[in-house]
Amino acid sequence: MTAVHQRPPRLDGDDTCPVRWARSIAGELAAGAVATEEARTPTREVVEQLRDAGLFSLTLPKALGGAEADPATVMAVVEEVSWADPSVGWALMIGQGSGFLGWGSQELGQRVVGTTPDPLIACALAPMGDGTLLSAEETGGDEPGYRLSGRWAINSGCRHADWFIAAFAKKTEGVDSPQWGEDVVRFAVLPADRVRVLDTWHVLGLRGSGSDDVEIDGVEVPHSMTFSPFFEAGEHDGPLYRLSYFAFLMTMMGGFSAGLARRAVDEVFDLAGTPGGPDLADTDTQVELWRLDADRRAARLLLADATARVWDEVRASGAAAPETRALYAGAVQHSQRVAERVVDGAFALVGAAGLHDDHPLQRTWRDVHAAGAHLAFGLVAERRMARVVYLGDHSMQYMI
């Protein structure tokens, strides 16, 4: 019966430097998870620890001082940190938005890293504000720009951010806004002191991710500090920035759910033999845990395969086909759904032992379901992927 109590192995096999470092601090992050929730944001010490190790710059272009890491490495790092503390893992995952600078101009990126090396960037990627077009004469400078106003929800890591990326809908006075499919949405990059953080993050799950709303009121942003990942190629040539906007977003998000699913299975082993915990000598309990772990491992292998395929294709030809990108996104979406089922099953196996607020499994249950509310995991996004794969519909390929 001894073998029953052995934890299942990791599947990624990655032992690159950032992954080793993430694993080395996992215990420390896990021990501080309750304090992170109480603070409702990662502590400044944790943020700087991650920054000093370059983990907020995994996707930042090499030309800007970043690692420009491959997707498998990014996912493995996010998985390890999310296993330890899902809130910190989520904030680190969103912090990979520094990679969006790869779609901007060289000038834009240099202005950011010249002010803040290894920048921590909070991203509001849903266009919840307007950018009114301004002429160069109106801005009083040498180029046109936008007057940005609006309120953006769920800005993870915003309390420690140096910069913000805010998606906005272009607007011209007296002209109806164009429809999706046109070059309507741009991303603005602006320093944190131009953004007001609102104390709104009082939630069920991911409590420690610091995902407050932010407000921008009439801030002028020059055109050179904006970019469009949908319709413009960036000036940075690395394959990471040829993935497409949505595929890059999937690279950011892929490791999170894998980390939580693995943590849930590990917690079942840790609770075995404790009062009220699962009885792993019971055959039915063994079978149920085996099924949960098989689902977790299968989803992780599918994710690894889809990641390798999209990366090989974009490196070979400079772009990945819509079908390849859709299957990649589908693997990330599937990983999230499987993680929800695995965490639910683990929670049922441990019974009352996992009910306490400070227990990792209870926190994992809340966090995985909070993550599932993200638009990237929603039915609308899944429908887009299915239409591409089964109907060959490329009409919205800028969102694939």
C-alpha positions as MATLAB code, in Angstrom:
seq = 'MTAVHQRPPRLDGDDTCPVRWARSIAGELAAGAVATEEARTPTREVVEQLRDAGLFSLTLPKALGGAEADPATVMAVVEEVSWADPSVGWALMIGQGSGFLGWGSQELGQRVVGTTPDPLIACALAPMGDGTLLSAEETGGDEPGYRLSGRWAINSGCRHADWFIAAFAKKTEGVDSPQWGEDVVRFAVLPADRVRVLDTWHVLGLRGSGSDDVEIDGVEVPHSMTFSPFFEAGEHDGPLYRLSYFAFLMTMMGGFSAGLARRAVDEVFDLAGTPGGPDLADTDTQVELWRLDADRRAARLLLADATARVWDEVRASGAAAPETRALYAGAVQHSQRVAERVVDGAFALVGAAGLHDDHPLQRTWRDVHAAGAHLAFGLVAERRMARVVYLGDHSMQYMI';
ca = [
       0.000    0.000    0.000;
       2.999    2.322    0.330;
       3.007    3.148   -3.406;
      -0.535    4.511   -3.168;
       0.803    7.425   -1.126;
       3.421    8.488   -3.639;
       2.633   11.764   -5.354;
       2.308   11.609   -9.146;
       5.295   13.030  -11.061;
       5.411   16.290  -12.970;
       4.936   15.869  -16.690;
       6.693   18.837  -18.257;
      10.251   17.702  -17.536;
      11.438   21.275  -17.963;
      14.481   22.178  -15.916;
      15.408   25.546  -17.407;
      16.709   28.235  -15.082;
      13.444   30.184  -14.528;
      11.520   26.946  -13.939;
      14.082   25.735  -11.380;
      13.907   29.074   -9.613;
      10.101   29.026   -9.528;
      10.208   25.550   -8.000;
      12.785   26.655   -5.440;
      10.483   29.305   -3.983;
       7.235   27.326   -4.248;
       7.259   26.344   -0.582;
       7.825   29.920    0.516;
       4.999   31.200   -1.675;
       2.654   28.476   -0.440;
       3.394   29.366    3.179;
       2.464   32.994    2.505;
      -0.746   32.329    0.584;
      -3.076   33.142    3.502;
      -1.338   36.474    4.051;
      -1.627   37.218    0.322;
      -5.381   36.689    0.495;
      -5.686   38.882    3.563;
      -3.775   41.681    1.828;
      -5.860   41.123   -1.350;
      -2.681   41.528   -3.420;
       0.772   39.952   -3.611;
       3.080   41.579   -1.110;
       5.716   44.017   -2.315;
       8.391   41.537   -1.159;
       6.958   38.763   -3.351;
       6.566   41.103   -6.319;
      10.178   42.232   -6.105;
      11.374   38.670   -5.618;
       9.662   37.658   -8.853;
      10.899   40.758  -10.644;
      14.511   40.262   -9.503;
      14.402   36.735  -10.928;
      13.174   38.126  -14.256;
       9.857   36.307  -14.075;
       7.827   39.376  -15.016;
      10.033   39.672  -18.095;
       9.772   36.130  -19.448;
       7.895   37.352  -22.521;
       9.524   40.784  -22.782;
      11.587   41.129  -26.019;
      15.298   40.464  -25.659;
      15.958   43.860  -27.221;
      14.213   45.379  -24.185;
      16.102   43.313  -21.627;
      13.648   40.427  -21.391;
      14.034   36.658  -21.765;
      11.719   36.298  -24.782;
      11.130   32.744  -23.540;
       9.343   30.051  -25.506;
       5.717   29.240  -24.586;
       6.564   25.953  -22.863;
       8.904   27.740  -20.454;
       6.373   30.489  -19.742;
       3.685   27.906  -19.003;
       5.966   25.839  -16.772;
       6.922   28.864  -14.659;
       3.313   30.005  -14.287;
       2.322   26.425  -13.406;
       4.882   26.190  -10.603;
       3.960   29.550   -9.070;
       0.222   28.857   -9.436;
       0.682   25.494   -7.714;
       2.187   27.352   -4.766;
      -0.215   30.310   -4.587;
      -2.886   30.712   -7.270;
      -3.311   34.429   -6.593;
       0.398   35.100   -7.116;
       0.385   32.789  -10.115;
      -2.497   34.702  -11.654;
      -0.778   38.044  -11.073;
       2.439   36.666  -12.573;
       0.505   35.312  -15.545;
      -1.106   38.701  -16.232;
       2.309   40.276  -15.675;
       3.457   38.506  -18.836;
       1.625   41.350  -20.562;
       5.061   42.951  -20.792;
       5.358   40.761  -23.874;
       2.722   42.878  -25.597;
       5.463   45.471  -25.987;
       6.675   43.157  -28.754;
       3.765   44.428  -30.848;
       4.695   48.046  -30.229;
       7.391   50.148  -31.797;
      11.010   50.100  -30.708;
      10.505   53.650  -29.459;
       7.564   52.633  -27.292;
       9.430   49.745  -25.699;
      12.540   51.801  -25.022;
      10.480   54.515  -23.335;
       9.019   51.911  -20.977;
      12.179   50.004  -20.056;
      14.255   53.189  -20.059;
      12.060   54.345  -17.188;
      11.477   50.951  -15.560;
      13.716   47.992  -16.402;
      11.883   44.663  -16.018;
       8.568   46.525  -15.850;
       5.536   45.182  -14.055;
       2.634   45.895  -16.402;
      -1.044   45.486  -15.524;
      -3.275   44.809  -18.511;
      -6.909   45.691  -19.153;
      -7.397   43.985  -22.490;
     -11.161   44.309  -22.853;
     -11.950   47.685  -24.504;
     -13.938   49.279  -21.691;
     -12.973   52.855  -22.505;
     -12.857   55.271  -25.410;
      -9.930   56.998  -27.012;
     -11.032   60.164  -28.764;
      -8.752   60.903  -31.709;
      -6.772   64.126  -31.342;
      -4.807   65.911  -34.046;
      -1.185   66.934  -33.522;
      -2.407   70.506  -33.147;
      -4.828   69.433  -30.412;
      -2.167   67.502  -28.515;
       0.265   70.413  -28.773;
       2.989   68.022  -29.944;
       4.465   66.550  -33.089;
       2.022   63.706  -33.503;
      -1.676   62.891  -33.099;
      -2.933   61.013  -30.102;
      -5.970   59.964  -28.100;
      -7.829   61.303  -25.088;
      -8.459   58.208  -23.008;
     -11.408   57.873  -20.632;
     -13.177   54.938  -19.071;
     -13.226   52.315  -16.366;
     -11.538   48.958  -16.770;
     -12.393   45.954  -14.603;
     -10.147   43.210  -13.197;
      -6.634   44.612  -13.505;
      -4.612   41.901  -11.785;
      -1.439   43.134  -10.106;
      -2.530   46.751  -10.498;
      -1.481   47.865   -7.018;
       2.190   47.253   -7.791;
       2.160   48.036  -11.512;
       4.678   50.445  -13.010;
       2.745   50.735  -16.277;
      -0.697   49.915  -17.606;
      -1.828   48.616  -20.964;
      -5.437   49.613  -21.588;
      -7.414   48.507  -24.623;
      -9.720   51.202  -25.956;
     -12.162   51.749  -28.785;
     -11.051   54.477  -31.172;
     -13.543   57.299  -31.342;
     -13.810   60.370  -33.576;
     -16.130   63.171  -32.519;
     -19.335   63.101  -34.542;
     -18.525   59.774  -36.241;
     -20.112   56.444  -35.358;
     -17.630   53.936  -34.009;
     -16.566   51.267  -36.532;
     -17.544   47.640  -36.027;
     -15.355   44.695  -35.057;
     -13.444   43.497  -38.075;
     -12.134   46.992  -38.665;
      -9.136   48.581  -36.984;
     -11.232   49.814  -34.098;
      -9.403   48.683  -30.948;
      -5.939   49.864  -29.916;
      -3.882   49.347  -26.801;
      -2.469   52.344  -24.936;
       0.638   52.141  -22.744;
       0.712   54.683  -19.951;
       2.521   55.098  -16.617;
       0.801   54.039  -13.422;
       0.555   57.589  -12.097;
      -1.933   58.403  -14.876;
      -4.313   55.679  -13.701;
      -6.540   55.657  -10.625;
      -6.900   52.298   -8.853;
     -10.324   51.740   -7.255;
     -10.754   49.516   -4.199;
     -13.170   47.021   -5.765;
     -11.532   43.605   -5.369;
     -13.716   41.997   -2.671;
     -14.401   38.588   -4.178;
     -14.804   34.841   -3.704;
     -11.719   33.567   -5.504;
      -8.270   34.810   -6.504;
      -8.642   37.158   -3.560;
      -4.939   37.910   -3.386;
      -4.429   38.818   -7.051;
      -5.028   42.566   -6.564;
      -7.445   42.692   -9.493;
      -9.150   46.016   -8.802;
     -10.952   48.230  -11.289;
      -9.038   51.201  -12.627;
     -10.242   54.509  -13.978;
      -8.695   56.842  -16.552;
     -10.173   60.293  -16.966;
      -9.189   62.389  -19.958;
      -5.546   61.295  -20.146;
      -3.826   62.184  -23.422;
      -1.708   59.414  -24.930;
       0.430   60.021  -28.051;
      -0.144   57.682  -30.974;
       3.418   56.355  -30.641;
       2.490   54.959  -27.212;
      -0.291   52.838  -28.682;
      -0.346   49.703  -30.813;
      -2.778   47.227  -32.360;
      -1.967   43.525  -31.903;
      -4.867   42.682  -34.211;
      -3.994   44.571  -37.373;
      -0.364   45.708  -37.081;
       2.835   43.694  -37.047;
       5.179   44.713  -34.274;
       8.739   45.859  -34.831;
      10.154   42.987  -32.777;
      10.758   39.982  -35.016;
      10.870   37.117  -32.535;
       8.443   34.222  -33.108;
       6.738   34.943  -29.786;
       5.287   38.110  -31.347;
       4.093   36.287  -34.457;
       1.742   34.058  -32.507;
      -1.302   36.373  -32.878;
      -2.886   38.275  -30.031;
      -5.112   35.440  -28.814;
      -2.428   32.759  -29.109;
      -0.076   34.927  -27.067;
      -2.827   35.348  -24.469;
      -3.140   31.545  -24.335;
       0.625   31.318  -23.755;
       0.198   33.598  -20.762;
      -2.737   31.601  -19.369;
      -1.864   27.994  -20.172;
       0.102   27.062  -17.064;
      -2.317   28.418  -14.487;
      -4.959   25.685  -14.533;
      -2.331   22.927  -14.781;
      -0.794   24.192  -11.544;
      -4.096   24.190   -9.685;
      -5.083   20.723  -10.883;
      -1.761   19.300   -9.705;
      -2.066   21.080   -6.349;
      -5.532   19.595   -5.796;
      -4.262   16.049   -6.339;
      -1.262   16.701   -4.079;
      -3.557   17.945   -1.309;
      -5.484   14.676   -1.361;
      -2.211   12.852   -0.665;
      -1.277   15.312    2.077;
      -4.620   14.862    3.828;
      -4.573   11.058    3.650;
      -4.567    9.587    7.142;
      -5.427   12.857    8.888;
      -8.646   13.161   10.910;
     -11.529   13.462    8.449;
      -9.174   13.062    5.499;
      -9.429   10.561    2.635;
      -8.686    6.885    3.195;
      -6.289    5.905    0.437;
      -6.438    2.294    1.600;
     -10.016    2.235    0.328;
     -10.225    0.823   -3.198;
     -13.015    3.147   -4.344;
     -11.065    6.188   -3.137;
      -7.992    4.939   -4.978;
      -9.952    4.535   -8.219;
     -11.536    7.977   -7.982;
      -8.173    9.605   -7.317;
      -6.653    7.613  -10.202;
      -9.336    8.915  -12.553;
      -8.864   12.506  -11.424;
      -5.118   12.319  -11.811;
      -5.431   10.635  -15.211;
      -7.654   13.480  -16.395;
      -5.123   16.000  -15.093;
      -2.179   14.285  -16.738;
      -3.998   13.838  -20.043;
      -4.918   17.536  -20.164;
      -1.320   18.489  -19.378;
      -0.016   16.268  -22.184;
      -2.530   17.716  -24.657;
      -1.419   21.204  -23.648;
       2.242   20.294  -24.125;
       1.547   18.814  -27.556;
      -0.509   21.795  -28.769;
       2.134   24.187  -27.457;
       4.922   22.388  -29.295;
       2.920   22.316  -32.539;
       2.072   26.021  -32.587;
       5.624   26.971  -31.625;
       7.209   24.753  -34.268;
       4.910   26.173  -36.926;
       5.452   29.821  -36.082;
       9.230   29.359  -35.953;
       9.267   27.522  -39.274;
       7.052   29.842  -41.296;
       6.720   33.072  -39.299;
       3.053   32.441  -38.485;
       0.811   29.631  -37.309;
      -2.273   28.616  -39.277;
      -5.663   29.545  -37.797;
      -6.460   25.862  -37.249;
      -3.220   25.326  -35.333;
      -3.873   28.376  -33.181;
      -7.466   27.282  -32.550;
      -6.337   23.839  -31.403;
      -3.782   25.517  -29.151;
      -6.421   27.748  -27.587;
      -8.711   24.735  -27.270;
      -6.051   22.862  -25.307;
      -5.740   25.781  -22.873;
      -9.529   26.025  -22.527;
      -9.741   22.258  -22.012;
      -7.048   22.445  -19.335;
      -9.171   24.939  -17.418;
     -12.318   22.811  -17.608;
     -10.407   19.715  -16.526;
      -8.847   21.626  -13.633;
     -12.307   22.622  -12.423;
     -13.426   18.982  -12.480;
     -10.261   17.725  -10.799;
     -10.459   20.310   -8.026;
     -14.160   19.551   -7.512;
     -13.385   15.827   -7.296;
     -10.477   16.325   -4.910;
     -12.611   18.535   -2.700;
     -15.262   15.808   -2.552;
     -12.672   13.173   -1.657;
     -11.246   15.020    1.345;
     -14.617   15.901    2.863;
     -14.722   18.224    5.864;
     -10.933   18.321    6.096;
     -10.763   20.861    3.271;
     -13.497   23.221    4.444;
     -11.441   25.652    6.501;
     -10.674   29.084    5.067;
      -6.949   28.623    5.491;
      -6.797   25.208    3.828;
      -5.098   25.135    0.401;
      -7.759   22.921   -1.183;
     -10.599   25.215   -0.204;
      -8.643   28.141   -1.619;
      -7.815   26.168   -4.772;
     -11.503   25.384   -5.271;
     -12.442   29.067   -5.046;
      -9.563   30.169   -7.238;
     -10.071   27.708  -10.080;
     -13.724   28.666  -10.423;
     -12.889   32.369  -10.290;
     -10.399   31.840  -13.129;
     -13.063   30.035  -15.134;
     -15.029   33.282  -15.352;
     -12.368   34.798  -17.644;
     -13.631   35.588  -21.150;
     -10.895   33.459  -22.708;
     -12.531   30.370  -21.189;
     -16.086   31.365  -22.096;
     -18.479   29.804  -24.585;
     -18.087   32.662  -27.064;
     -14.340   32.053  -27.307;
     -14.830   28.307  -27.625;
     -17.347   28.796  -30.418;
     -14.755   30.770  -32.395;
     -12.240   27.948  -32.084;
     -14.774   25.292  -33.057;
     -15.844   27.236  -36.162;
     -12.250   27.475  -37.313;
     -11.476   23.780  -36.815;
     -14.727   22.259  -38.080;
     -15.945   24.827  -40.619;
     -12.720   26.459  -41.746;
     -14.195   29.833  -40.762;
     -11.375   32.386  -40.708;
     -13.603   35.461  -40.644;
     -12.421   36.401  -37.122;
      -8.900   35.050  -37.323;
      -7.553   38.185  -35.649;
      -9.285   36.865  -32.512;
      -7.862   33.331  -32.788;
];
